[in-house]
């Protein structure tokens, strides 16, 4: 155990999760999304070992990191690029998501200057209100893109659940499939039907995923093993491929109510407390600068997260049979939000075990 907060990634479990996701989705190509781990090469290799056909990232910096690590597979840029980064985009990404003509024109100019062709996925907003043109805008978009000499439009995609919480179902995914069919007829070639992200796995498991959906961009369900619709475990997937251990820096018996006049805490909130008498409390060396406390689930259910300041996580450990000693580690399974923050924090060590198998 390190004297610092440490994330441990079991790469074998990520590989196995990838294989099992693919088994749930026969005939669907998986673009494995590494963005929650900030483009960690070890995680990317584990996903590829499990059968992912490409890697998806939302940051060009992460794609560059993965390419520099010697990973040579198709890369998808999952956030539309600003036109000013078009040259970097066509250099690093094979496919990018697009919904604005001005962006695609910039990509076309950049690809022509580099002497390459760049592929795009046309994004359509089917109700989640994140990115994408409205369906009525698609025909004009297709016609304009068809005039560009260095751009290949390879399919139609949508994003669901991430922002608006809209659940993929027969209606919205059926509409996506219909739009892709119309686009194929208009352009005279087959189109990928990229039916969203991890949340579409639920539709597949319940038989609501249209047969024509042949591509998904999947990250959270592979890495954390849960449905992004319910946050419940998906069948056969590991939910502990990522854990975080944090050292105890204080453990004392204290009152459960503060003493004095209560005002705002460091984050502008007025905290509320329940009088539970004196309780054994542990303070751990991690805080909101590293992860939201609500996103850290103790592996031992007898440990309760009470809250956090910038640098301290406060736990109720009264129900443990033995009080943790200073220097002991307490382990947690992080949520998606906490995983994202933990990998972004430079103060949290990362450790990889298991290896791809």
PyMOL commands that set and color helices and strands:
alter all, ss='L'
color gray80, all
select helices_A, chain A and resi 11-24+35-37+41-49+60-68+83-92+101-114+135-145+170-187+200-205+220-224+293-295+336-344
alter helices_A, ss='H'
color red, helices_A
select strands_A, chain A and resi 6-10+29-33+54-57+75-77+95-98+118-123+151-157+192-194+215-218+242-255+278-284+296-298+304-308+313-316+329-334+349-353
alter strands_A, ss='S'
color yellow, strands_A
deselect
rebuild
show_as cartoon
